[in-house]
Amino acid sequence: MAIVDAFQGEGSAEDEKTEDITDQIDGDKTLFTALVNFKPNSLKVFRNGQREIKDRTFTITSAKTFSLPTAPSIGEYLLIDYIPF
């Protein structure tokens, strides 16, 4: 557990939530929505297990939405980690 805590940024492991938003993928959509508002600097986006880079491969568009430059294809996976606001 000490290793996890050493790498935590804002908040703690108990505060961070993970959401599987794969069901939002339709092959055309580039805007995705979390269940609740998140702290902007806490959002982590994982596309097929690869972490995306804020302001390069994803952009936060509101307190609970973000966009990708290209739409994920059906069959891809999309997960997000964040600290709720």
N, C-alpha and C positions, 0 to 999 in steps of 0.2 A: 504494500500500500504506500510506502514512503516514496517509491519511484513515481507513482501516479501523482501524488501531491507535489513532488518537485517540479513537475512539468505543467501544473495547472496555471492558467493565466488568471483571468478575472473569475471570481467565485470559487466554488469547490466542486469536487466530483459529484456530491449529492445534488447540487444546483443544476448541473448540466442535464439537458433532456436530449434524447435521440428520437427522431421521427423517421420512419420509412415512408417516403412520399412517392414511391414508385408508381402507385396507382394513379397519380396525376399525369403520368406520361401518356401522350396520345400520338406522338410522332410529329406533331406540329407545334405544340405549346413550348414557349420559352420562359413564361412567367409562372412561378411556383409559390405556393402559400403554406406557411406554417400554421399549426393549430392556434397558437397564441403569439402575441408580440414578443420579440426577442431583443436583447441588448445588441446593438449593431456590431460591436467589435467581438461578439461571442460567436457569431454564426460561422459554422464550418460546413461546407458542402462536399459530399462525396459522390462522384459519378462512377459507377462500376468499381467502387473501392478506391478510386484515385481521388485524393483531396484536390479540390479546385482552389484557385488563388483569387482572393478578393480583389476586385477592381481590374482583374486581368481575364479570368475565366468565369467570373460571376459578379453581378452587381446587385447590391441591396437597393430595392426600389421603394420600400415602405417599412413600417415597423414590423410587418409580418410577411413581406414578400421579397423575392429576389428573382433576377433573370439570368439566363444563360445566353451566350451569343448564338448558339445553335441548339435546335430542339433535340433532345435525346430520342433515340429510336425505341419503338416498342420492343421490349425484351431487355432493355438496359435497366440498371438499378440506380435509384437516387435516394440518398439518405442525408439527413442534416442533423447536426449537433448544435445546440444553442443554450444560452442561459435566458430563461423567461424574464420579461420585464415586470 
